Every structure is written in C-alpha cells, then in structure tokens.
C-alpha cells in the first residue's frame, strides 16, 4: 500500500491512502486539511494510524484491481487489530460501494467522491469546523495540482468517469485564484491545472468556455512561476487559450491533450466528436499559434472495433505527428458504458503487442528529440537529490509522467529551486547535464 505522508499534532490518528490520478491527490489533500482543522491527527504511516481512509480509483481494470487489493489488505489489518476503523471513499466506492460492502464487511463506511464532511463525521461525530477548502499538500512543496472542475459531460463510449464523478461542474474563478495565491504563498512554484476536461471550464456556469480568461488571471495574479495545462479535450478546443500560452512567460509552453486514437472509424465508435482530419488541423493550428510548444497525448489500443488496419493508421499518425510526450493504455471494458455491449473481443496479448508497437515508435521519436537537446541550456526545477546527483524537470515535463533531467553539480542545489543546466547527454526519456 502506498499512502500520503502528512503529519500534524493532536490525537486520533488518521492515515490516507491515495490511489489513482492527480484529481484524487487533490481530493485527499483537501480531506487532510479538513481532518486537521477538526483536531484529528494525520499519521505518517499505516502503522501509526488508528483509522485508515482509502481514496480509491475505479477508472480501468488495473486501477480497480489495485483498489480492491488495497481494501482487502486493510481489512486484514483491521481483523488483526492493527487499525480500529476503516473508511473507503473515492471513485470505486462511488460506483461499487454497495457491492463492496456486502463482500468486505470489515469496512466501516463507504463514501463516494468529495465526501469530506461525511468522512469527518464518520471518524469523529463531533464535527466542529465548517469546510472552507483547506488543504495539506502531499506533493513536494514546490508543485501542486489545482483541480479547476469536477465531472465530465462528454459521452465517450469507453469511459465511466461521468458515472463516478457526475456532470461537469466548474469551480468559481475567484475561488481558484484564491487557492492559487494560497499555494504560492506556501512556496509552490508550479501549478498543474487538472480536471476531467480542462477545456470545458466555464461552460456550465456561463454557457461559454472561459479557460483562457482563468489562465490569464492566474498568470497575472497567482505568483506562480510555472502554470501547466493537463487533460485538454480536443473536440471544440477553445483556440483563444493558445494566445494565453504564447503571451505569458509563466504559462508553460506545454499542452496535454488525450487524443485516444487516430482512426476516424475508431474515434467515431468511441464517440469522441472528432475525426483524424480535424485532429490534424487542430494540431497544426496549435503548433502555428505557439511555436515550440511541447505536446503530450495518450492513446487507447485494443478498443473492441479496432482492426489491424486501424492500428497501422495509428502508428502512421504517431510517426507523422512526432509527439514530444506520449502514453498508451490498453482498452478496459467498463460496466454501463456505451462500449460495454461490444464485449472485449481482443485478447490481452494482442492489446499489449499493439501498445508496445506504439511505444517503440515513440521511444525512437523521444530519443531523437532528446539528442537534439544536447548542447542546449535548459531551465530546470530541481526535484530531489539522489546519491549526490540531482533529479529535475524542464518546463516541458509534467511531474510523475514525463521525462526527467539528471544534474551533476559540485555545489549543493536546493530542492524546489530553478537552475540553468547545460545538457551534455541524453537517452530515450532522460537528459543529463551540469549547471551553468
């Protein structure tokens, strides 16, 4: 089990185990803030805890399996008397809570997503403190995820997120700006904006997409040195965002846009609202409007209707587009989604072979792009020291998912500081260099 290491000082010790994506990380950090505000102590490990809260993920089979196994391990700890109370929350619990309750009676309470007040009342019935958005970071202190909305309105056939997270709900702009200022006042240098769909921001409140206005305000008012955009939906992408990226030096020249496939037939079946041609036109426009922008994307292979010809088309598309960063998932059949009735006819072995084929192409692309950086000077955010060497990231790399740069320095470098580094070597997914 992996958990959030957060500590304060009082009694009734609670440990939070966070599984899944960065949105779950934000939820756990928010819960941690509310717990401490209500005089509950956060334990740094499961061994120190009286109560365990598991914030689950239910996105794909692998994530669900990890969540269930974590709950079963915790249930065994409770049977042994190692913990007194077990609470399960998050996406898996939102979707399958009643089923899990019947199967794992050791769990005291099941809650869905964002159930902060209910969780606190379950742990300590004497709720004293109203919830004002307090949050305790579990990430390194120099970066933080900032969730700008919750839920999703898109009907993607493979995705169960709307079933777990509900319809799209934008967090008010003033609230987000206040949160951003609060984070930077604590020493956060980089704000990573996340959502189920970043580009739909504002649509529910104003009937128009207002992401560009939000980012402009955040760039001018937050004090952040880097602002990074993750999870941009390609269909009806708000093009005014590109000007904001181009014209604000503290908005990273970086965009994460999960495309999921390149075959128009597969995209149609996935209900993505876009074709290969319109995707290519959008990518061309992005690169024209923001010269030098680094594009990250993710794709799914093994969708039920996917043929070998579709995979060939995807491979050609990847080779042509030369994405800077790329990830590939194998299809996971999800209950109650539109694609569920299609079954899961493609074997796990074939899915994995297709995934590896695409990643082999990307490995060559990444190696070539990294080789071109040798001799360049990169501004690097130092993450940590490892055996006398320093690991960091450039503006073009998101935390946890992208490339890293390893810095050799004869003098100490401070974690969370920015350093100019001369790149002198590179491999597929890493750079190496020394300060200049």
Secondary structure, DSSP 8 states (H G I E B T S, - for coil): ---B----SSSSEEEEEE-SSHHHHHHHHHHHHHHHHTT-EE-SSGGG-SEEEEEE--SSHHHHHHHHHHHHHHHHHHHTTS-SEEEEEEHHHHHHHHHHHHH-TT-SEE--TT-HHHHHHHH-S---S---------S-TTEEEEE-EE------TT--HHHHH-S-EE--HHHHHHHHHHHHHTT--EEEEE-SSGGGTTHHHHSS--HHHHHHHHHHHS--SEEEE----STT--THHHHHHHH-TTB-SEEE---B---HHHHHHHT-S--HHHHHHHHHHHHHHSTT-EEEEEEEE--TT--HHHHHHHHHHHHHH--SEEEEEE----TTSGGGGG---S-HHHHHHHHHHHHHHHHHHHHHHHHTTTT-EEEEEEEEEETTEEEEEETT--TTTS-EEEEE-SS---TT-EEEEEEEEE-SSEEEEEE-
